[in-house]
Amino acid sequence: MESYDFGIVGLGVMGRNLLLNMADHHFAVAGLDLDEAKAQSLEKEAKEGQEVKATTVAEEFVGLIKKPRAIMLLVPAGKPVDGAIGSLLPFLEEGDIVIDGGNSYFPDTDRRFTELAEKKIHFFGMGISGGEKGARFGPSMMPGGDKNAYERLRPIFEAIAAKVNGEPCVTYLGSGSAGNYVKMVHNGIEYGIMQLISEAYDLLKRGLGLSDEKIQETFTAWNKTELQSFLIEITGEVLAKFDDESGERLVNLISDWAKAKGTGKWTSQNAMDLQAPIPVIDAAVTMRDMSKLKPERVQAAKQLLWSNEISDFKEEEIIYQLQEAFYFAMINIYAQGLAQLTIASKAYNYGLNLEQVAKIWRGGCIIRAAVLEDFRQAYGRNPELPNILLDAQIGNKLVSKQAHIRSTIKLAVDAGIPVAAFMNSLAYFDAYRSDRLPTNLIQAQRDYFGAHTYERTDREGTFHTQWS
């Protein structure tokens, strides 16, 4: 007993694949699941000679792990996490480590961190990105917890993580809920980029009437440019897939009623608490909500008419313009998420290193993209950078491309195509580069109806005016 390096509770797709990944790297691993079939499946999938053990009994499972024990939970967020911790606690000892590898809301992680610290057990919240394939062959991992305890985990995590230029896509991020928070914002950025891609697709298909084949070729070609990213890559593959039964392109048969698990909403809600503006992520959450109004949208499509077909356009010029606009908007989405991390790090005392965050996002995760190396370099030049738009190289590149997003938005408006992500990207950029916003008028209005006072530009102090 006590001969296994690592244990995972929850042997669904992610848990099983992570354990098999560890076994491939010569670690002895154990799994726990109440479902006997899942436990048996893990052992069957292990290769000959690998030390892989599975059980349905918590006490037996805990007894298998070397001290100090390292045990990861891969169960649904919320009460199931607390339940899993409760089932393990009677058998855990001082110095043991429990890692929550799910998408838990970060205040829950802080609570568990404090509760288990009182029992002298280390608790980590760790975001894992990369899906089923990433878990099996190399995810991006975002751990937060006790820095000293991380040394017990580091050799295993660095071995199984995705690699970029030989560097593992995992690093210690900070205390408490730092890992879960970074993963939450990662998912918010993911929402924004997915919305942006869908709008580009809609503009090409409904706005310009291009063929499915041409649209698919466009996204495939974009993945060989500075837009190279996992999400662009899989978009080309999704658009190329045909339905086996009907012979139709499968994407055309999929409902537009989008679903979400809530991490994008959490990102928006917390950003508002921190007063961190992330308008594209907010818009992406809103548009998923809008998709759920399907019956109303069907009715509105018959009543709220706009007819203005875009004609007489040069196809390749428009596609290039859209490509440049996409790059501009994509950078602004990352900028918003990274700026939120900067603000949150100070508010919650995480001590985040944004260069390291950009570094571990370069591989394995869903938002991996070529531009993340540019961000890593930007933070390397200036670790105190409050926003990547202020990096001279990145900022100057956006300035040179801004005409394209302005023209793209005009085209979409004329065609009646909703492009909330493109619009909010440009609005964010234009607001950020404005040394004076019209909020002076809002301050005057607030003082008029609520005596909320205001500050002046020509003298110190707080003032109130009798406006009428």
N, C-alpha and C positions, 0 to 999 in steps of 0.2 A: 504494500500500500504506500501512499504518499510518494509515488514515483512519477507522477504526471506533471508536466510543466505548466499546463494551462487548462482551464475548464470553461465550458459555455453552457448556460441554461437557455434552452429554446433551440430545438434542432429543426427549425424550418429551413427554408432555402438559404438565408443569410448565415445562420448559425452553423449549419452543416458545411457550407462552402468555406467559411473562415477556418473551421477546424481542419478540413482537408488541406487547405492552403498551408496551415501551420505544420501539418504532418509531412507535406512535401518538403518543408524546410527542416526536417529531422527533429521536430519537437514532439514529445509524447503528449497527447491531448485526450481529454475526457469530455463527454457530453451528458447533459441531463434533460430529459423530456418526459412528461407524464404519458405521452403517447408511445406505447411499446413499439409500434410500427416505425416511428421516426427514429427511435433509438437503434433498432435493428438495421435500419437503412444506412445509418452512419457507418456502422462497422462493416457492412457489406461493400460500401463504396471505397473503403480504405484499400490502399495497395498492399501487396505482400511485403511484409517486413516492417510496415509502419505500426507504431504504437498508438492505437486508437481504441478507446473504450467508451461504451455508452451504457447508461442505466436509467431507471425510472425512479430511483430511491435517493432522496436528497442527502441523507446521512452517508450512504455509500459513496455518492459522488464527491462530497466534500472531503471524505477520507482518502480519496485518490490523489488529491492535489498536493504538491510539494509546498512546504511552509517557507516564507509567508505565502499563503495561497493567492492565486490570481484567477478570479472568476468573472466572466462577462455574462451579462444578461442581455438576451436578444428576444425580448417579449414586447407586446404592444405598450405604448406609453400610457401613463396614468396609473390606475389602481393595480394592473397586472405587475408593474415594476415593484410597487410596495409589497404586493403579495409574494413575489419571488424572493425579495430580500427577507421577508418574514419567515419564509420556509427554510432559508439558509442560516439565519442568525443563531439558532440553538447550537449549531455545529461549528461556527466560525470562532476564531481566536484573535487576540490582540495582534495587530500588525498585518492581518489579512487584507486583501484588496478586492473590492467589488467594483466592477465597471458596468455602467449602463450604456450599451451600444445602440440604443434606439433613439428616436427623435423626441426625446422628452422636452417639455417646456422648461426653460432654464430656471425659473423660481423653484420648481419641484426638485431640480438637481441641487440647488443651494440648500434646500431643507434637508434632503437626504445626506448631503455632505456634512451638515452640522450634527444631525442625529447620530450618524455612524461614528463621527469623530468623538462623540461623548463615550462611545464604547471602544474607542481606540482602534477602530477599523477604518481603513482608507477607502473613500468613495470617489470614483471617477465618472464624469459624464463624458462620453466620447462620441462625436459624430462620425459616421462612416458613410462614405459616398462612393458610388461606382456600381451599385446594383448587384445582381446575381453574379455576373461575370467578374466584376471588380472584386467581390468578396473571394472568389475562387482563385483568381490569378493576380490580384494586386489592387487593393482599394486605396483611396486617400482617407487618412484617419486624423481626427481632430480631438486629441485627449486633453482634458483639464482636470486638475486635482492637486494632490500633494506632490511637490516637485521631487522630493527625495524618494517617495514610493514609486515614482515613474521609472526609476532605474531598474526595478524588478520587471517592468513591462517592456522597456525599450528594446532589448535584443530581439524579442519575439515580434513586436510591431514593426521594427525596421526591416526585419527579414521578409515579412509577408506583404509589406506595402508596395504600391506601384513605384517604379523607379524612373526618374528623368535624369539623363546624363549620369547615371549611377547613384543619384541621390534619392533616398527614400521619401515618399510623400506622406510623412508623418513627423510630428515634432511635438514636444510639450508646449502647450499654449499658455497656460496660466492656472491660477487657483480656482477652486470652486467650480462654477458652471461655465467657465471660459470655453471649454470644448463644445458643449451643447449650444452655447450662444453663437459661436462661429459657424457651426453647422446650420443653425436657424437662418442666419443671414445668407449663407451659401444657398440655401433653398429659396430665399427671397430673390436673390440674383437669378437663380434658375427660372423662377416664375417670370421675371422680367424678360429674359432672353427668349424663352419659349413664346411669350406673347409677341415679341418683336418678330420672330420667325413666322408666326401665324399671320401677322399683318402683311409681311412681305409676300407671302404665299397668296393671300387674299387679293392684294393689289395686282399681282401678276395674273391671277386666274379670273376673278370677277371684274376687276378694274380695266385690265387690258385685254382680257379674253385669250390669253396665250394657252396653248395646248398643254395637257398634263405632261406630255413627253418633254416639251421645252422647259417647263418649270422644274421638272426633275433634273434635267441636264444642267440647269442654272445652279441649283443648290450643290450638285456634285462638283461643278466647276469652282464654285465659291470656296469649297473646302480645300482647294489647292492655292488659295490666295491668303492674304493677311487675315481673312475671316476664319481660317482653319480652326475648327473646334469640334468637340464631340457632338454637340447638338446640331450643328450644321451637317456633320457627317451622317448622323442617323436620319436627318430629314430627307437627304437624298435617297437613302435606303428605303425609308417608309414610302416615299412617293413612287418608288420603282416596284413595289409589291403588288401583285395581282391576286385577286380572290380565286381560290381553286374552283369553287362551284360556279360562279357567274362569269368569270373571265374579266370582270371589271377591275379597275384599280381599287384596291381595298380601301384606301383613304376616302374615296368618294361614297363608300357605303357605311362609314362610321358616323354615329350621331355626334352632333355639335354640342351636346349637353355635357360640359366639362365637369370633372370631379376634382376634389382637392382634399388633402389630409390636414390642412390647417397651418403648416409651417409658414407659408407666405403671409397668411393673416396675422400670425404672431409677430412676424417681422414688421409689418405695417403698424400694428398696435403699439409695439414697443418703441418703434421709431417716433411715433407721436408723443409717447411719454417722455422721450429724450429730446424732443424737438429737433430731430434729425430728419431733414427733408429727403424723402425717397419716392418722388412722384411716379416714377415708372413702375416700381414694384407695387405701389398702391393701385395704379391703373390696371396692372396685371391681375391683381386679386379682384378688382371690380369687374373686369371683363369675364372672369370665370363665373362670377355671380350673375352677370348679365346673361350668360349662356343658359342659365337655369330658367330664364323667363321665356322659354321656348313658345308656349301657347300665345303669350302676349306678342312676341316678336312676329309670329306667323300672321296674327291679326294686323299688327302695325305695318307689316310689309305690303298689305293690301290698301292701307289707308294713307300712310305717311309717305307719299311718293316723291321720288326725285329721279328725273330721267335726263342724263347728260352723258351720252356715250363718248368715251375717249377715242378719237380717231386721228388719222394722219400723224402717227408718231413713228419714230425710228426705233425699232425694237431693241437693237443692241445698245443704243445710246441710253435708253430708259433703264435697261438692265444694269448698265454700268453706273448710272446715277443712283439707282437703288442700292447697289453694292456699296458705294461710298457712303450713302445715307445710313445703311445698316451698320457699318463700322463706327460711324459717328455716334449713333444711338447706343450701340453695344458698349462702347467705352464709357458713356454716361451712366449706364446701368451699373457697371462695375464700380464706377466712381461713387455712386450713391451708397452702394452696399459697403464699400471699404471705408467711406466717411462715417457711416453708422458704427462700424466696428471701432473706429478711432474715438468717437464720442463715448460709446459704451465702455471701452476699456478704461477710460478715466472715471466714468460714473460708477463702475462696479469694481474698480481696482484690479482688473485682470492683468494689466501689464502686457498686453498683446504686442507682438512684434509683427508688424504688417508685412515686412519683407519675408518672414517665415511663412505667414499665411498665404501670400501669393505663391511662394515656392511649393508648398504642399498641395496647392490647387492645380499645379501644372500637369499632373498626371493622376489617373485613377478615378477622379471625381467627375460628376456630370457636367460641371461648368468649366472643365479643362479646356484651354484654348491657347493658341500661340501668343496672344497678347499678354498672358499672365507673366511671361518672362520680361516683357517691357515694364510691367508693374513692379516686379521683383527688383529690377534694376533701378527704377525710380525711387523706391523706398531705400535701396542701398545708397543712392546718392544723398537722400535726405530722410532719415528715419522719423523726423518730426513732421513730415509732409501731412497737412490736414486733409488734403484732397488731391487725388492724382491729376486733376485738371490743372493744378498749379505747377506740375512738373513741366519744364520748358519744352522738352522733346514731345511729350504727349499732347500738351496744350497747343503747340504750334501745328501739330499734325491735324488736330480737330479744326483749328481756324482755317486751314487750307481746304477742308472738306465740307464746311458748313453750308456752302451754297447748294450742295447736292441734297442735303436733308430739307432745306427750305423748299427747293423745287419739287421734291418727292411729296412733301406734305400738301403743297398746292395741287399737285396731280391727284392725290387721294381725295382731297376736298371736292375737287371738280367731279370726280367719279362717284362720290357718295360712299366711299369706303372708309370705315372707322379705323383710324390708326392712332389709338390712344398712346401706345408706347413710343412711337416716333414723335408725336406731338409733345408728350411730357418730357422726352429727352431734350428736345430743343428748348422747351420752356425752362427746364432746369438750367441748361447751359446759358440761356439769355439772362435768367435771373442771377445766376452766379457771377456773370461777368458785368453786372450792373452796379456801378458804384453808388447809385441812388435809386431806390425803388419807391413806388407810390404809396408805401405804407405810412408816410407822413400824413397823408389824407385820412387813412384809417385811424391813426392816433388822434387826429383832430375830431373825428366823428365819435370815437369812444369817449373823449372828454366831454363832448357836447351832450350826449344822452346819458352818460353814466358818471361824469365827473371822475374819470379814471386817471386824469393828469397826463402830462406829456413832458418830454425833454426838448430842449432847443439846441440848434446848431451854433448859436452865437454867444451862449453863456451857460454856465454851470447851473445845476439845480433842477427841481421838478416844479411844473407849473400847471395852473388850472385857469381857465378863462370862462367868464360869463358870456356865452355866445349869442344870447338874444335878450 
